[in-house]
């Protein structure tokens, strides 16, 4: 027996599941995971009721499970790849609802009173008043239409990146370009949602009816109000997530397709103006949202594509 050599069984090269998942997730998806982890921790810190905490936990778990499933299976069929590219848009809606649960309104409206004084100072400028009077009512109609664009601009940005990837001097590969796009957009929007609880505000359309310029009642304004009455949390407006998102979309598209990006930048600027004119946001909200979008774009340029992106 002593002359027989026994081979030692080879040790399996195993990777911990959580580490394996991390390497498969893209940078944008890791940003989403970080946000939902933050919300879970914040829910404990803000002492949410048990029902609300369970709602946050369930939404986060389902969203992240879907995110991981799409990442692992996107190569199996074209429709799964398309679903993986569009799913972060739904993720943004879930994140918005969760951030609203963390907000504790300020009954004194101290920040609202400060921001509305700044707005009134802006709209009392004679040149601003002249533009509003001279362009009425068409400017008001256009701005209400522009505010509606804050909803489709994100999926339209996905479409633009999809069809312009690998084209032009700065064109990137399809999945890599989409990774860069969503890294920018999610960083901008989720950062905005993350800081909402620290700036308790009420939309000026709810507190103040002083719409600047001649009074008009466009049909599109009624649609905007209907959407906000049914789907908005009626708070959480600093910095403006709408402005941050559309600015991030415009800059990300411009990186991929410079000429098309100019159009998106014009539309993003229109959305920003519409949020202020229509009293959906304060001027401070729109300016802060634009800065967040620009900052997210600059940060995303420094991020290297993760191992999950081919």
N, C-alpha and C positions, 0 to 999 in steps of 0.2 A: 504494500500500500504506500510505503514511503517513496517509491519511485514514480508514483503517478502524480502528475501536476494537474491541479484543478484550476480551471480558469475562473477568475472572479467576475461575477455578472456585471456587465456594464451598467453604470448609473444613467438613468434616463435624464436627458437634458430638458428639464421642465422649467417653464416660466410661470411665475405667479399670475393668475387670471387677471388681476387688476392692472398689473404692469403690461400684460399683453393687450388689454383693452386700450390702455393709454397710448401705446404705440400705433394702434390702428386708427385712433381718432385723429382727425385733422386739427389744425390749430384753431379754426373757427369752432369746431365742436368742443374742444377743450375749454374755450372761452365760455361756451354755454354751460358746460359742467361746472365750471368755477362759479358762474352766476347762481345756479340753482343750489349749490352748496352754501353760498353766501346767504341766499334767501332762507334756507333751512336754519342756519345759525341765527339769522336776524329774527326769525319767527320766535325762537326761544328767548332772545333778548328783549323783544317787544311784548312778550307775554300775551301771545294770541290765545284766544279761546280754543278749547280742545277741538271743536268742530272746524274752525278755520285752520288750525295747525294740520289737521288730518287732510283738509282740502289741499293745502300747499304741498304736503308730503306726497299725496297721491298724484297730483298733477305733475310734480317734478319727476316722480318715479316713472310714470307712463311716458312722459316726454323723452327722458333720457334713454329709456329702454327702446323706444322707437328710433331714436337717433343712432344707437349702437346697432340695431337690427338693419337699418338702411345702410350703414357704413359697411357691414359685413357682407351684405347681399347685393350691393349696387352693381357688381360686375355680372350678375346672373342674367339680367334682362335690361333692355333700354329703358323700360318704364320705371324700373327700380332706380336707375341712375337719375332719371328725371325727378322722381319723387324725392330722392336724397338731395338734389339741388334746390328743390322748392320747399322742403320741409322746414328749414330755418325761418321762413316767413311765418309759418304757423307757430313756431317756437317763440317768435317775438310777441305774438298775441297772448300766449300763455304767460310769458314773463311779465307782460304789462298787467294782466289781471292779478298776478301774485304780488306785484309791487304795490298795487292798490290796497291789498289786505294789510299791508304794514303801516299804512298812513294813519296818523292820528291828527284830525283836523284841528286847526287853531281857531277857536271861536272868536278870538279878538281880532283876527285878520290883520295882524300887524305888518306882515310882509306884503299882503295885498295892498294895503294903504300906501306903502312905500312905492311899490311898483306902479300903481296907477297914477301917482303923482309924476313919475318919470314919463309915463305915456302922455299925459296931458301936456307936459312941457314940450314933447316932441310934436304933437299935433297942433299946437298953438303957433308953430313956426309959420310965417306968412307964405313961404314958398310951398310948404306942404299943403296948406289950405287951398292955395291957388290950383295946384295939381288936382286935388280931390274935386274941387268945383268944376274945373275946366274939362275933366275927363268923365264926369258923371253923365249918364249912369253906366256907361260901358265899362269903365274901370272896375266899378263895384261888381258887376256881373262877372267879369273876367277873374277877379280875385276869389269870388265864391267858387268858381269852377276850378281855380288853381288849388284851393284848399281840398277839394275832392281828390286831386291828384296825389295827395300824400299817401293814399291807400294803394293805388296800383303801381306807383313808381318803383317800389321794391321788386315785385315780380317782373315788371318791365325791365328793370336793371339786370335781373337774372337772364332774361331772354336776350338782351343786348350783349351780355358777356358771352353767352353760349354761341351766338352766331358770329361774333367778332374775334373769338379766340383763335390763335395761330395765324392772325392776319396782321399786317402792318409791321413796322420796325420794332414795335414794343409788344407785339402779340405774344401771348403765352399759350402753352398747351391747355386743352379744355379743362381738365380737372384742376390743374394748377391755377388757372385763371379764376375758376369758380371759388377755389380755396382763398385766394387773395381778396376776391369780392366779399365773401361772407365774413372773413376776418375783420375787414373794415366796417361793414354794416353792423355786425353783432357787437363789436367793441363799442361802437357809438351808441347804439340803442340800449344795450344792456347796462352800460355805464350810467346812462340817463336814468334808467329804472332803478338802479342800485342806490342812487342818491336821493330819489324822490322823498323817502320818509323824513329826510332831514330838512326839507323845505316845504312845510305844510301851506299849500295855497289853494285857492278856489278860482276856477276860471273866471275871467272878468265878465264874460257874457252872463254869468249867474249873479255876480255882485253889482256890476255897473252896466247901465244901458246906454252909456254915452258913446255910441258909434260915431266916429268923426266924419265930417263931410255931410253932404245931402242925404236925407233918409231915402233909401230904396229898399224894396222887399223882393229880391230876386227869388225865383222858384228854387234855384240851387241852394239858397240859404236854408230853405225849409228842409231840403234833403240832408244838408249838413247837420242841422239841428236834430233831425230824426235819428241819424246814425249815432250822434253823440248821446242823445237821450237814452238810446237802447243799449249801447255798447261801451260807453265811456264810464269810468269810475268817478267822474265829476270832480276830479282832483288830479294830483300828480302832474304838474305842468312845468316844473323847473328842474333842469333845462328842458326845452321842448324836445320830446322824443321824436315828434314828426319832423322837425327841422333837422335834428341830428341825423335821422335816418336818411332823409332825401339828400342832404349834403354829402353824407358818406357814400350813398349810391352814385351820385353825380361824379364825385372824385374817382371812385373805383372804376366807373365806366370810362371816364376820360383817360385813365391810365391804360386801358385796353384799346379804346377807340377814341383818339383825341377829338375828332370832328363831332362824333355823336355825343361825346362828353360835354361839349359846349351847349348842346340843346338841353341835356340833363341839368347842367348848371343853371341855365336860364329858368327852367321849371322849378328847380330847388329854390332859387331866389324868389320866384313868384309865390311858392308855398310859404316861405318865411314872411313875406309881406302880407299875405292873406291871413296868416294866423294873428297878426297884430291888428290889421284893419278890421277884421271881423270880430275882434274881441274874444277869439279863441285862446289867445295867449297874450301875455304882456310883452312889451319890447325886450325886456331883460331876458325873458324865456327864449325868445327867438334868437337873440344875439348869443346867448350861452349855448343854445343847441347847435348853432352854426360852428361855434368854436370847438364844441365836442366832436362834431363830424370831421372838421379839419384835423383835430388832434388825433382822432382814431385813424384817419388815413395815414398820417405821418408815422404813427406807431406801427401800423400794419406793414408798412414798407420795410421796417426793421426786422420783422418777424420772418424767420425762415420757414418754408413749407415743412410740415411735420412728416413723420414716417408714414402717415396714413395716406399721403398724396403721392401718386406715381409721377 
